[in-house]
Amino acid sequence: MKYADDLVLLAKEEKVLQDMTDKLTEIRRCYGMEMNVENTKVMRISRLPFPVKIMIDQKQLENVESFKYLGSILTNDGRCTCEIKSRIAMAKAAFNKKRALFTSTLDLELRKKLVKCYIWSIALYGAENWMLRTVDQKHLESFEMWCWRRMEKNSWTNHVRNEEVLFRVKEQRNILHEISKWKANWVGQILRRSCLLQRVNEGKIKGGIEMTGR
């Protein structure tokens, strides 16, 4: 059986996207493949995300504000806040499932390595291409402190300051620094190649928001 899944088309203009869609439709007919139009969506990423009219077999595709692709949530405003919140929720759920492991009598350094390996890896999946705003950074730093507090069984009702928690676990605020290192390594690899991903990262989102002052 021939099939294709998780296919995404990127275009700068609506007409170009329609042409690409028509070409895809023409090719899949040559191979006798079917396309589920009901499950095919279109999204315009812009500061002013007006609906886009794309047709397949005389049917207009549904415009969506967000969708999940390869495990990541993409939104029409180009921001990653929804993705970060989702990732943090999954990481907390994973921590609670293995709470006994992280809060056991194991060596402190070993427990910290386990947290960073099994919990942070879930929360920071895809962090290399996150464009972090101040609110996103606060969410991530709060998650970092949540991990250390749960590991040391310190509830927020105990009124223990963050500085004291970090002193007990012999850590500093490090999660944003880790993301910065990942981003630097990832961007360096992309910019050394001439590919679509390079053009996507160097592109700009058009919009009509008026800016005041600086």
N, C-alpha and C positions, 0 to 999 in steps of 0.2 A: 504494500500500500504506500502510495506517495502522499506526503503531507508536509506542510510547513507551519511553523508556529512561532510566536513571539517576534513578529516582523514589524519593524517601525520604519516609516518613511519620514524624512526631514526635508523641509523646503522653506525658502525665505518668503515665497509669495504663494497666494492661494491658487493661482493659475498653474504655477509650476507643480504644486502638489497634486492638482487634478490630473495634469498630464502624466505624472509618475504613477498615479493610481490607475489611469486608463491603460498605461503600458503594462502594469502588473496584471491587470485583468485580462489583457490580451495574451500575455505569456502563459498564465495559469490555464487558460482555455486550451492552449495548444497541447498541454500535458494532461488534459482532462481532470484538472483539480477544481475543487469547489471552495468558495470563500463564504464564510459565515458573516453576512453583512450585519446581522443583529449584534454580533459581538465585536464588530469593528468600529472603533471610535476615532474621533478627531479632536484635537486640542490645540488652541492657539496660545503660545507663550508670549505674553506681552504685558506691559503695564496697563494697557487698555485692551483686554482680551475680548474683542468682538467675535461673534459666532462666525464660523467658517462653513461655507456650503460646498461640500464634496459629495459627488454622486458615484454610486456603484450600481450598475444594472437598474438604472432609473430610481434608485432609492437613495435618499439623503442620509449621510452618516450622522449619528448623534454627536453633538458637541458636549464635552465633559470638562469639568473643572480640575479633575485629577484622575490619575490611574496608576496602577502598580505595574512596573515593568522590571523583570529580572530581580524581583525582591525589593525594589526601591519605589517610593511614592513620588511621582512627578506631579507638580501643580502648575496651573496656568499663569501664576504670577512669577514663576521661576525661583521661588524661595524654597528653602529646605526645612522650614519649621515643622511642618507636618511629618516629614520623614524622620526628623530627630526625635520628636515626641513618640512616634511609633517604635523606633529603635530602642529608646530608653525603656518603654513599657515592656518590650520583649525581653530586654536584658534583666529587668527587675523580676519578671516572672521566672526566668531561668535561675536567678540567684535564689529565689524562694524555694524552688524545687530541690536545690542542692544546699539548702541553708546549713544542714548538719556538717557538710564538708568544710564550708568556709568559716564556720563559727566553732570548730572543734578545737582540740588541744594541740593541733599540729603546730609546727614552728611558724612564727609570725611571717618570716620571709617567704616560706613556702605558700602560706595562705594568700599572701599578696600576689604572688606569681599566678596562683590559680585564679584569682579574681580578674587579673589583667588578661589572662589567657582565655578563659571561658566566658567571662561576663563582658569585659570591655570589647572583646572582638565582636560580640553581638551588637552592642550599642554603636560601635564605630564602623559598621559595615558600610562601605561606600563613602567614608568621610573624606576621601581624597578630593572629591569634587564638590564638597559643601561650600557654599558661600555664607559664612557665619556672620550674623548680625549680633548686636549686643544681647538681645533677648535669647538668641540661640546659645550664646556662650554661657549665659546664666543658667540655662537648663542643663547644659553639660557639666558645669561646675557643681550644680546642686546634685546631679546624679553621682558625681565622683565622691562627694561627701556622704551621700546616702550609702554607697558601698562600704566605706570605711566605718561608718556608724553601725551598720548592720553586722559587719564582720566582728566588731568589738562589742556587740549587743548594747549599743548606746542609743536609746530611744530619744527622740526630740523632746519628750516630756522630762528628760533628766536635766535639761538646760545646760548641757556641756557645750562649751564654745568650740567652733570649728578648729581654732588654733590648738586647743587641748587635744582634740581627736587626732589631728595630724601629728602632734607630738607623740601620742601614744602608739601610733602605727608607724612612726618614723618615716613619714612621707611629706611631700610638698604638693601643692596643687600642680598637677602634671598633665592632665588630660588634654588641655588645649595645646600644650607644647608637643605632645605626641601627634596630634592632628596636624600641626604645622610641619613636622618632620615628614609625615606621610605625604602631605600635599606637595612639599618641595621635591621629594623623590619622584612622585607620579608626574608632576608637571614637567620636570626635567626630561623624563623619558618621552613624553608626548611631543614636546617642542623640538626634539631631535629628529622627529619623523615628519614626513609630509603626508598627512592623511586627513580624513573627514573629522576625526576627533580633535585634531589640532585646530581646524577652522572653527569648529563649534566652540572651543574654549577661548579662542581669540575674537569671537564675534561679539556683537552688541545687540541688545534688545531695543527695538524701536518703541517709542512711546510719546505721549503728548502731555505729560504732567508738567505744569509750570513750576519752575524753580525760583525761589525768592532768596535774596541775600547771597551768601556764598554758596 
